[in-house]
Amino acid sequence: MNKKFVLDKKGFRDEVFKADFMHQLVTETVNEIAQTAGDGFEPSTSMGKTRWHGMVRADDFKARKDDFDNNTLLKAAYPLKVVEND
């Protein structure tokens, strides 16, 4: 009974990475990051060769300076959450 499982990579990629629900998930995530970062940060999504890509960028000088000085996008993407142990 030597049966092997062979993953259909192209089918998996088409069904998961290129699916509409993945596009919605990426769009929601970049919108949330841009909103958390504040004014001057613009979200965008695009389809790559194999999957959806999301990007948030500083759209004006003030936002670029804020991001450079304070790591605004990094903090918006990975917020520090303090959890107290009981």
Biopython code that builds the backbone (N, CA, C, O; Angstrom):
import numpy as np
from Bio.PDB.StructureBuilder import StructureBuilder

atoms = [
    (1, "MET", "N", (0.813, -1.187, 0.000)),
    (1, "MET", "CA", (0.000, 0.000, 0.000)),
    (1, "MET", "C", (0.858, 1.252, 0.000)),
    (1, "MET", "O", (0.764, 2.066, 0.918)),
    (2, "ASN", "N", (1.668, 1.412, -0.986)),
    (2, "ASN", "CA", (2.501, 2.602, -1.114)),
    (2, "ASN", "C", (1.811, 3.601, -2.023)),
    (2, "ASN", "O", (2.105, 3.678, -3.216)),
    (3, "LYS", "N", (0.893, 4.363, -1.452)),
    (3, "LYS", "CA", (0.196, 5.397, -2.223)),
    (3, "LYS", "C", (0.792, 6.741, -1.860)),
    (3, "LYS", "O", (1.071, 7.025, -0.695)),
    (4, "LYS", "N", (0.979, 7.553, -2.871)),
    (4, "LYS", "CA", (1.545, 8.875, -2.650)),
    (4, "LYS", "C", (0.491, 9.934, -2.953)),
    (4, "LYS", "O", (-0.324, 9.788, -3.864)),
    (5, "PHE", "N", (0.532, 10.989, -2.171)),
    (5, "PHE", "CA", (-0.317, 12.141, -2.403)),
    (5, "PHE", "C", (0.473, 13.127, -3.243)),
    (5, "PHE", "O", (1.579, 13.518, -2.870)),
    (6, "VAL", "N", (-0.085, 13.529, -4.367)),
    (6, "VAL", "CA", (0.570, 14.493, -5.242)),
    (6, "VAL", "C", (-0.311, 15.731, -5.315)),
    (6, "VAL", "O", (-1.457, 15.663, -5.760)),
    (7, "LEU", "N", (0.227, 16.857, -4.878)),
    (7, "LEU", "CA", (-0.505, 18.112, -4.873)),
    (7, "LEU", "C", (-0.500, 18.729, -6.270)),
    (7, "LEU", "O", (0.546, 18.866, -6.905)),
    (8, "ASP", "N", (-1.681, 19.092, -6.725)),
    (8, "ASP", "CA", (-1.814, 19.799, -7.996)),
    (8, "ASP", "C", (-1.537, 21.278, -7.724)),
    (8, "ASP", "O", (-2.448, 22.024, -7.363)),
    (9, "LYS", "N", (-0.281, 21.702, -7.896)),
    (9, "LYS", "CA", (0.132, 23.052, -7.525)),
    (9, "LYS", "C", (-0.616, 24.131, -8.304)),
    (9, "LYS", "O", (-1.025, 25.139, -7.727)),
    (10, "LYS", "N", (-0.795, 23.933, -9.586)),
    (10, "LYS", "CA", (-1.490, 24.928, -10.395)),
    (10, "LYS", "C", (-2.952, 25.043, -9.970)),
    (10, "LYS", "O", (-3.486, 26.147, -9.868)),
    (11, "GLY", "N", (-3.583, 23.933, -9.730)),
    (11, "GLY", "CA", (-4.972, 23.946, -9.291)),
    (11, "GLY", "C", (-5.130, 24.592, -7.928)),
    (11, "GLY", "O", (-6.063, 25.362, -7.702)),
    (12, "PHE", "N", (-4.217, 24.277, -7.021)),
    (12, "PHE", "CA", (-4.239, 24.876, -5.683)),
    (12, "PHE", "C", (-4.053, 26.379, -5.776)),
    (12, "PHE", "O", (-4.765, 27.144, -5.125)),
    (13, "ARG", "N", (-3.091, 26.798, -6.590)),
    (13, "ARG", "CA", (-2.822, 28.227, -6.758)),
    (13, "ARG", "C", (-4.045, 28.950, -7.317)),
    (13, "ARG", "O", (-4.385, 30.039, -6.856)),
    (14, "ASP", "N", (-4.703, 28.354, -8.301)),
    (14, "ASP", "CA", (-5.876, 28.981, -8.904)),
    (14, "ASP", "C", (-7.053, 29.030, -7.931)),
    (14, "ASP", "O", (-7.801, 30.007, -7.905)),
    (15, "GLU", "N", (-7.214, 27.987, -7.141)),
    (15, "GLU", "CA", (-8.351, 27.900, -6.236)),
    (15, "GLU", "C", (-8.174, 28.724, -4.969)),
    (15, "GLU", "O", (-9.158, 29.203, -4.405)),
    (16, "VAL", "N", (-6.940, 28.899, -4.511)),
    (16, "VAL", "CA", (-6.725, 29.597, -3.243)),
    (16, "VAL", "C", (-6.080, 30.962, -3.454)),
    (16, "VAL", "O", (-6.686, 31.982, -3.125)),
    (17, "PHE", "N", (-4.890, 31.000, -3.984)),
    (17, "PHE", "CA", (-4.144, 32.253, -4.049)),
    (17, "PHE", "C", (-4.750, 33.265, -5.022)),
    (17, "PHE", "O", (-4.616, 34.470, -4.809)),
    (18, "LYS", "N", (-5.400, 32.811, -6.062)),
    (18, "LYS", "CA", (-5.983, 33.726, -7.042)),
    (18, "LYS", "C", (-7.482, 33.916, -6.850)),
    (18, "LYS", "O", (-8.126, 34.573, -7.668)),
    (19, "ALA", "N", (-8.041, 33.363, -5.800)),
    (19, "ALA", "CA", (-9.487, 33.389, -5.575)),
    (19, "ALA", "C", (-9.971, 34.774, -5.150)),
    (19, "ALA", "O", (-9.196, 35.604, -4.673)),
    (20, "ASP", "N", (-11.275, 35.002, -5.337)),
    (20, "ASP", "CA", (-11.881, 36.286, -4.965)),
    (20, "ASP", "C", (-11.809, 36.530, -3.464)),
    (20, "ASP", "O", (-11.599, 37.665, -3.035)),
    (21, "PHE", "N", (-11.981, 35.485, -2.661)),
    (21, "PHE", "CA", (-11.927, 35.692, -1.212)),
    (21, "PHE", "C", (-10.542, 36.141, -0.767)),
    (21, "PHE", "O", (-10.419, 36.886, 0.205)),
    (22, "MET", "N", (-9.505, 35.702, -1.457)),
    (22, "MET", "CA", (-8.146, 36.123, -1.123)),
    (22, "MET", "C", (-7.948, 37.590, -1.509)),
    (22, "MET", "O", (-7.284, 38.339, -0.791)),
    (23, "HIS", "N", (-8.520, 37.998, -2.634)),
    (23, "HIS", "CA", (-8.455, 39.398, -3.047)),
    (23, "HIS", "C", (-9.149, 40.279, -2.012)),
    (23, "HIS", "O", (-8.634, 41.340, -1.658)),
    (24, "GLN", "N", (-10.311, 39.849, -1.526)),
    (24, "GLN", "CA", (-11.030, 40.607, -0.501)),
    (24, "GLN", "C", (-10.218, 40.691, 0.788)),
    (24, "GLN", "O", (-10.168, 41.745, 1.422)),
    (25, "LEU", "N", (-9.588, 39.596, 1.175)),
    (25, "LEU", "CA", (-8.787, 39.561, 2.390)),
    (25, "LEU", "C", (-7.592, 40.516, 2.289)),
    (25, "LEU", "O", (-7.313, 41.261, 3.229)),
    (26, "VAL", "N", (-6.897, 40.497, 1.167)),
    (26, "VAL", "CA", (-5.748, 41.382, 0.970)),
    (26, "VAL", "C", (-6.209, 42.840, 0.950)),
    (26, "VAL", "O", (-5.558, 43.702, 1.540)),
    (27, "THR", "N", (-7.320, 43.119, 0.282)),
    (27, "THR", "CA", (-7.853, 44.484, 0.205)),
    (27, "THR", "C", (-8.240, 45.001, 1.588)),
    (27, "THR", "O", (-7.912, 46.133, 1.941)),
    (28, "GLU", "N", (-8.931, 44.183, 2.366)),
    (28, "GLU", "CA", (-9.323, 44.584, 3.715)),
    (28, "GLU", "C", (-8.105, 44.851, 4.586)),
    (28, "GLU", "O", (-8.086, 45.804, 5.365)),
    (29, "THR", "N", (-7.099, 44.015, 4.454)),
    (29, "THR", "CA", (-5.893, 44.157, 5.272)),
    (29, "THR", "C", (-5.144, 45.439, 4.944)),
    (29, "THR", "O", (-4.761, 46.173, 5.855)),
    (30, "VAL", "N", (-4.926, 45.726, 3.665)),
    (30, "VAL", "CA", (-4.189, 46.953, 3.312)),
    (30, "VAL", "C", (-5.003, 48.196, 3.649)),
    (30, "VAL", "O", (-4.433, 49.220, 4.024)),
    (31, "ASN", "N", (-6.329, 48.124, 3.521)),
    (31, "ASN", "CA", (-7.172, 49.258, 3.909)),
    (31, "ASN", "C", (-7.070, 49.527, 5.407)),
    (31, "ASN", "O", (-7.002, 50.680, 5.831)),
    (32, "GLU", "N", (-7.059, 48.470, 6.203)),
    (32, "GLU", "CA", (-6.936, 48.614, 7.655)),
    (32, "GLU", "C", (-5.585, 49.202, 8.041)),
    (32, "GLU", "O", (-5.508, 50.064, 8.917)),
    (33, "ILE", "N", (-4.526, 48.742, 7.393)),
    (33, "ILE", "CA", (-3.187, 49.271, 7.679)),
    (33, "ILE", "C", (-3.107, 50.745, 7.301)),
    (33, "ILE", "O", (-2.569, 51.548, 8.064)),
    (34, "ALA", "N", (-3.634, 51.113, 6.135)),
    (34, "ALA", "CA", (-3.596, 52.505, 5.692)),
    (34, "ALA", "C", (-4.418, 53.400, 6.625)),
    (34, "ALA", "O", (-4.017, 54.526, 6.921)),
    (35, "GLN", "N", (-5.546, 52.907, 7.077)),
    (35, "GLN", "CA", (-6.387, 53.682, 7.985)),
    (35, "GLN", "C", (-5.697, 53.849, 9.341)),
    (35, "GLN", "O", (-5.763, 54.922, 9.940)),
    (36, "THR", "N", (-5.046, 52.809, 9.822)),
    (36, "THR", "CA", (-4.323, 52.878, 11.095)),
    (36, "THR", "C", (-3.137, 53.829, 10.993)),
    (36, "THR", "O", (-2.841, 54.551, 11.944)),
    (37, "ALA", "N", (-2.463, 53.836, 9.864)),
    (37, "ALA", "CA", (-1.290, 54.693, 9.671)),
    (37, "ALA", "C", (-1.679, 56.169, 9.645)),
    (37, "ALA", "O", (-0.911, 57.011, 10.111)),
    (38, "GLY", "N", (-2.854, 56.500, 9.111)),
    (38, "GLY", "CA", (-3.318, 57.882, 9.122)),
    (38, "GLY", "C", (-3.361, 58.510, 7.741)),
    (38, "GLY", "O", (-3.315, 57.824, 6.719)),
    (39, "ASP", "N", (-3.452, 59.838, 7.739)),
    (39, "ASP", "CA", (-3.563, 60.591, 6.487)),
    (39, "ASP", "C", (-2.273, 60.500, 5.681)),
    (39, "ASP", "O", (-1.174, 60.485, 6.235)),
    (40, "GLY", "N", (-2.432, 60.440, 4.367)),
    (40, "GLY", "CA", (-1.277, 60.431, 3.475)),
    (40, "GLY", "C", (-0.789, 59.053, 3.090)),
    (40, "GLY", "O", (0.165, 58.936, 2.321)),
    (41, "PHE", "N", (-1.416, 57.999, 3.603)),
    (41, "PHE", "CA", (-1.013, 56.639, 3.266)),
    (41, "PHE", "C", (-2.091, 56.002, 2.398)),
    (41, "PHE", "O", (-3.262, 55.969, 2.777)),
    (42, "GLU", "N", (-1.694, 55.493, 1.226)),
    (42, "GLU", "CA", (-2.626, 54.958, 0.246)),
    (42, "GLU", "C", (-2.444, 53.448, 0.047)),
    (42, "GLU", "O", (-1.325, 52.980, -0.164)),
    (43, "PRO", "N", (-3.550, 52.686, 0.114)),
    (43, "PRO", "CA", (-3.457, 51.239, -0.127)),
    (43, "PRO", "C", (-3.650, 50.911, -1.607)),
    (43, "PRO", "O", (-4.286, 51.667, -2.340)),
    (44, "SER", "N", (-3.100, 49.787, -2.035)),
    (44, "SER", "CA", (-3.344, 49.299, -3.394)),
    (44, "SER", "C", (-3.172, 47.785, -3.420)),
    (44, "SER", "O", (-2.423, 47.216, -2.625)),
    (45, "THR", "N", (-3.877, 47.147, -4.342)),
    (45, "THR", "CA", (-3.743, 45.700, -4.534)),
    (45, "THR", "C", (-3.529, 45.422, -6.017)),
    (45, "THR", "O", (-3.975, 46.182, -6.876)),
    (46, "SER", "N", (-2.843, 44.324, -6.300)),
    (46, "SER", "CA", (-2.641, 43.928, -7.690)),
    (46, "SER", "C", (-2.452, 42.423, -7.760)),
    (46, "SER", "O", (-2.061, 41.783, -6.783)),
    (47, "MET", "N", (-2.734, 41.872, -8.924)),
    (47, "MET", "CA", (-2.556, 40.445, -9.148)),
    (47, "MET", "C", (-1.177, 40.215, -9.708)),
    (47, "MET", "O", (-0.819, 40.772, -10.746)),
    (48, "GLY", "N", (-0.394, 39.392, -9.020)),
    (48, "GLY", "CA", (0.914, 39.007, -9.506)),
    (48, "GLY", "C", (0.783, 37.778, -10.398)),
    (48, "GLY", "O", (-0.316, 37.440, -10.838)),
    (49, "LYS", "N", (1.893, 37.116, -10.662)),
    (49, "LYS", "CA", (1.847, 35.896, -11.469)),
    (49, "LYS", "C", (1.086, 34.783, -10.777)),
    (49, "LYS", "O", (0.315, 34.057, -11.404)),
    (50, "THR", "N", (1.312, 34.655, -9.459)),
    (50, "THR", "CA", (0.747, 33.507, -8.754)),
    (50, "THR", "C", (-0.212, 33.868, -7.634)),
    (50, "THR", "O", (-0.907, 32.983, -7.135)),
    (51, "ARG", "N", (-0.285, 35.134, -7.210)),
    (51, "ARG", "CA", (-1.148, 35.494, -6.085)),
    (51, "ARG", "C", (-1.389, 36.999, -6.045)),
    (51, "ARG", "O", (-0.771, 37.769, -6.780)),
    (52, "TRP", "N", (-2.317, 37.398, -5.151)),
    (52, "TRP", "CA", (-2.628, 38.806, -4.943)),
    (52, "TRP", "C", (-1.549, 39.451, -4.077)),
    (52, "TRP", "O", (-1.011, 38.826, -3.163)),
    (53, "HIS", "N", (-1.245, 40.700, -4.376)),
    (53, "HIS", "CA", (-0.272, 41.468, -3.607)),
    (53, "HIS", "C", (-0.947, 42.739, -3.099)),
    (53, "HIS", "O", (-1.755, 43.346, -3.802)),
    (54, "GLY", "N", (-0.614, 43.131, -1.887)),
    (54, "GLY", "CA", (-1.126, 44.364, -1.323)),
    (54, "GLY", "C", (0.027, 45.262, -0.916)),
    (54, "GLY", "O", (1.085, 44.784, -0.505)),
    (55, "MET", "N", (-0.184, 46.571, -1.032)),
    (55, "MET", "CA", (0.873, 47.516, -0.702)),
    (55, "MET", "C", (0.255, 48.789, -0.131)),
    (55, "MET", "O", (-0.776, 49.257, -0.615)),
    (56, "VAL", "N", (0.881, 49.337, 0.888)),
    (56, "VAL", "CA", (0.496, 50.641, 1.426)),
    (56, "VAL", "C", (1.712, 51.522, 1.289)),
    (56, "VAL", "O", (2.813, 51.143, 1.688)),
    (57, "ARG", "N", (1.514, 52.710, 0.721)),
    (57, "ARG", "CA", (2.657, 53.601, 0.536)),
    (57, "ARG", "C", (2.317, 55.003, 1.010)),
    (57, "ARG", "O", (1.154, 55.405, 1.037)),
    (58, "ALA", "N", (3.349, 55.731, 1.380)),
    (58, "ALA", "CA", (3.186, 57.127, 1.776)),
    (58, "ALA", "C", (2.999, 57.949, 0.507)),
    (58, "ALA", "O", (3.836, 57.916, -0.395)),
    (59, "ASP", "N", (1.894, 58.685, 0.448)),
    (59, "ASP", "CA", (1.522, 59.382, -0.777)),
    (59, "ASP", "C", (2.058, 60.808, -0.849)),
    (59, "ASP", "O", (2.178, 61.359, -1.943)),
    (60, "ASP", "N", (2.379, 61.414, 0.281)),
    (60, "ASP", "CA", (2.878, 62.780, 0.247)),
    (60, "ASP", "C", (4.121, 62.910, 1.136)),
    (60, "ASP", "O", (4.489, 61.978, 1.850)),
    (61, "PHE", "N", (4.749, 64.069, 1.077)),
    (61, "PHE", "CA", (6.004, 64.276, 1.794)),
    (61, "PHE", "C", (5.833, 64.142, 3.298)),
    (61, "PHE", "O", (6.673, 63.543, 3.969)),
    (62, "LYS", "N", (4.747, 64.698, 3.831)),
    (62, "LYS", "CA", (4.507, 64.655, 5.273)),
    (62, "LYS", "C", (4.394, 63.201, 5.764)),
    (62, "LYS", "O", (4.944, 62.846, 6.806)),
    (63, "ALA", "N", (3.680, 62.378, 5.007)),
    (63, "ALA", "CA", (3.523, 60.966, 5.376)),
    (63, "ALA", "C", (4.853, 60.225, 5.249)),
    (63, "ALA", "O", (5.172, 59.382, 6.089)),
    (64, "ARG", "N", (5.628, 60.526, 4.217)),
    (64, "ARG", "CA", (6.938, 59.885, 4.055)),
    (64, "ARG", "C", (7.871, 60.231, 5.211)),
    (64, "ARG", "O", (8.579, 59.366, 5.726)),
    (65, "LYS", "N", (7.869, 61.495, 5.612)),
    (65, "LYS", "CA", (8.707, 61.921, 6.732)),
    (65, "LYS", "C", (8.238, 61.260, 8.022)),
    (65, "LYS", "O", (9.059, 60.814, 8.824)),
    (66, "ASP", "N", (6.932, 61.195, 8.228)),
    (66, "ASP", "CA", (6.390, 60.549, 9.420)),
    (66, "ASP", "C", (6.787, 59.072, 9.460)),
    (66, "ASP", "O", (7.163, 58.556, 10.512)),
    (67, "ASP", "N", (6.702, 58.402, 8.325)),
    (67, "ASP", "CA", (7.090, 56.995, 8.261)),
    (67, "ASP", "C", (8.591, 56.825, 8.511)),
    (67, "ASP", "O", (9.005, 55.894, 9.203)),
    (68, "PHE", "N", (9.396, 57.713, 7.954)),
    (68, "PHE", "CA", (10.848, 57.645, 8.136)),
    (68, "PHE", "C", (11.230, 57.870, 9.598)),
    (68, "PHE", "O", (12.067, 57.147, 10.141)),
    (69, "ASP", "N", (10.625, 58.861, 10.230)),
    (69, "ASP", "CA", (10.967, 59.210, 11.614)),
    (69, "ASP", "C", (10.392, 58.231, 12.640)),
    (69, "ASP", "O", (11.042, 57.931, 13.641)),
    (70, "ASN", "N", (9.173, 57.732, 12.395)),
    (70, "ASN", "CA", (8.450, 56.968, 13.420)),
    (70, "ASN", "C", (8.115, 55.532, 13.046)),
    (70, "ASN", "O", (7.477, 54.830, 13.831)),
    (71, "ASN", "N", (8.526, 55.082, 11.875)),
    (71, "ASN", "CA", (8.166, 53.724, 11.407)),
    (71, "ASN", "C", (6.654, 53.501, 11.444)),
    (71, "ASN", "O", (6.183, 52.471, 11.926)),
    (72, "THR", "N", (5.914, 54.455, 10.941)),
    (72, "THR", "CA", (4.463, 54.444, 11.029)),
    (72, "THR", "C", (3.854, 53.228, 10.353)),
    (72, "THR", "O", (2.972, 52.588, 10.926)),
    (73, "LEU", "N", (4.298, 52.897, 9.158)),
    (73, "LEU", "CA", (3.718, 51.747, 8.456)),
    (73, "LEU", "C", (4.040, 50.438, 9.162)),
    (73, "LEU", "O", (3.196, 49.545, 9.237)),
    (74, "LEU", "N", (5.230, 50.325, 9.668)),
    (74, "LEU", "CA", (5.616, 49.121, 10.400)),
    (74, "LEU", "C", (4.751, 48.945, 11.645)),
    (74, "LEU", "O", (4.291, 47.842, 11.938)),
    (75, "LYS", "N", (4.534, 50.028, 12.368)),
    (75, "LYS", "CA", (3.706, 49.973, 13.571)),
    (75, "LYS", "C", (2.242, 49.716, 13.228)),
    (75, "LYS", "O", (1.540, 49.054, 13.992)),
    (76, "ALA", "N", (1.777, 50.221, 12.104)),
    (76, "ALA", "CA", (0.392, 49.987, 11.696)),
    (76, "ALA", "C", (0.187, 48.547, 11.243)),
    (76, "ALA", "O", (-0.884, 47.975, 11.445)),
    (77, "ALA", "N", (1.211, 47.965, 10.631)),
    (77, "ALA", "CA", (1.091, 46.595, 10.144)),
    (77, "ALA", "C", (1.242, 45.575, 11.260)),
    (77, "ALA", "O", (0.593, 44.529, 11.236)),
    (78, "TYR", "N", (2.090, 45.868, 12.234)),
    (78, "TYR", "CA", (2.353, 44.942, 13.332)),
    (78, "TYR", "C", (2.208, 45.675, 14.663)),
    (78, "TYR", "O", (3.204, 46.005, 15.306)),
    (79, "PRO", "N", (0.958, 45.930, 15.078)),
    (79, "PRO", "CA", (0.777, 46.687, 16.325)),
    (79, "PRO", "C", (1.221, 45.883, 17.542)),
    (79, "PRO", "O", (0.998, 44.676, 17.625)),
    (80, "LEU", "N", (1.846, 46.568, 18.472)),
    (80, "LEU", "CA", (2.286, 45.942, 19.701)),
    (80, "LEU", "C", (1.098, 45.860, 20.645)),
    (80, "LEU", "O", (0.502, 46.880, 20.993)),
    (81, "LYS", "N", (0.755, 44.651, 21.058)),
    (81, "LYS", "CA", (-0.363, 44.459, 21.966)),
    (81, "LYS", "C", (0.178, 43.913, 23.285)),
    (81, "LYS", "O", (0.811, 42.858, 23.320)),
    (82, "VAL", "N", (-0.077, 44.635, 24.353)),
    (82, "VAL", "CA", (0.372, 44.212, 25.672)),
    (82, "VAL", "C", (-0.720, 43.363, 26.293)),
    (82, "VAL", "O", (-1.871, 43.787, 26.398)),
    (83, "VAL", "N", (-0.352, 42.171, 26.700)),
    (83, "VAL", "CA", (-1.295, 41.259, 27.338)),
    (83, "VAL", "C", (-0.797, 40.986, 28.740)),
    (83, "VAL", "O", (0.335, 40.544, 28.934)),
    (84, "GLU", "N", (-1.653, 41.255, 29.721)),
    (84, "GLU", "CA", (-1.272, 41.015, 31.097)),
    (84, "GLU", "C", (-1.699, 39.636, 31.534)),
    (84, "GLU", "O", (-2.813, 39.200, 31.244)),
    (85, "ASN", "N", (-0.822, 38.954, 32.225)),
    (85, "ASN", "CA", (-1.137, 37.625, 32.760)),
    (85, "ASN", "C", (-1.851, 37.766, 34.092)),
    (85, "ASN", "O", (-1.458, 38.578, 34.930)),
    (86, "ASP", "N", (-2.876, 36.995, 34.285)),
    (86, "ASP", "CA", (-3.611, 37.034, 35.565)),
    (86, "ASP", "C", (-3.080, 36.026, 36.531)),
    (86, "ASP", "O", (-3.579, 35.922, 37.651)),
]
sb = StructureBuilder()
sb.init_structure("model")
sb.init_model(0)
sb.init_chain("A")
sb.init_seg("    ")
for serial, (resi, resn, name, xyz) in enumerate(atoms, 1):
    if name == "N":
        sb.init_residue(resn, " ", resi, " ")
    sb.init_atom(name, np.array(xyz, "f"), 0.0, 1.0, " ", f" {name:<3s}", serial, name[0])
structure = sb.get_structure()
